[in-house]
Amino acid sequence: MRNAFKSAGLVAAAAALVGTLGFAQPAQAAGEAAKPPQMEWSWTGPFGTFDRASAQRGLQVYTQVCASCHGLEQVAYRNLTDIGYTEDQVKEFAAQFEVEDGPNEFGEMFFRPAEPSDKFVSPFPNEQAARSANGGAYPPDLSLIIKNRAHGFGGIGQNFLAMLQIKGFSSGADYMHALLGLGYVDAPEGVDLLPGQWYNEYMPGGAIAMPPPLYPDGVEYEDGTEATVEQQAYDVATFLAWASEPKLEERKQTGVKVLIFLALFTGLLIAVKRQTWADVKKH
């Protein structure tokens, strides 16, 4: 478990993600972003659930590539039990990070190892420090990034469409997968990039202020899965989808129970109605 979440030596790669999620600088010749391909996600459909193995691999990608710049302020370490980790594994993982606590009996703040009840530790103490470390750009928190990046829909609307698997619906997970795993290509003719920019066909405007963050075998998956760029992008999109909707499965289960109850209740009402009108006709 400890080896699976090692992030030392990968800070530079993580810093590259600053521009990925919405802080691209404009190109001198901007164009419309390509539409992300619609992927098959395990959690879609009324009975869909998150792929635990993929989500765990995605946590590795997040920890080793993204976490040095992007936080998960709305997710607590203990929530990781929902994607298949044991309480002991969560404790071990959380203890690798430090959180500020206090004041102590002397009125001073102090640092301690993180506990399962703590939220994911932010990579920066405040927004100013984050901007200073990233050339003025503020790396967004990733807790709700999948919701925020849904094309034209959010919140309940996104969940409803994803459950129904409407053809052509492009979710935030589709966008994240395409941006990280497929989008880095040579700039088309006529598009001039500023120094320090790369071209990504799924980024509005095309220009993005970051190099490609994912590389083949850039993460060593604990389960032995081949870490292609597209696989890493798919897995981190799965993990971030879970982070955005950690109670999605519970809501689906509740919804199915409600639908069953409504169906039975409707049947009962119809039976009562028929019996009532049958008595009326007799009289």
Order of alpha helices (4+ residues) and beta strands (2+ residues): alpha-alpha-alpha-beta-beta-alpha-alpha-alpha-alpha-beta-beta-alpha-alpha
